[in-house]
């Protein structure tokens, strides 16, 4: 799992479980507020290597539960990405 959010660090990252035989990379566009909460997550951004709806759902759910360190001087809504690589177990 990797992420990009202009100078912010992750407080808690959630790793989705892959309970299928599907694999691929899902890039999720995230919107984060100053408190570090992910308030919106949209899977399928540029760089994704799958369009599998199950993996999209797992990635979106995990992204929405991920939190970043609060930053009172950050933009009100900050946009970034989280990349999930789903592999076969």
Secondary structure, 3 states (H helix, E strand, C coil): CEEECCCCCEEECCCCCCCCCCCEEEEEEEEEECCCEEEEEEECCCCCCCCCHHHHHHHHHHHHHCEECCCCCCCCEEEEEEEEEECCC
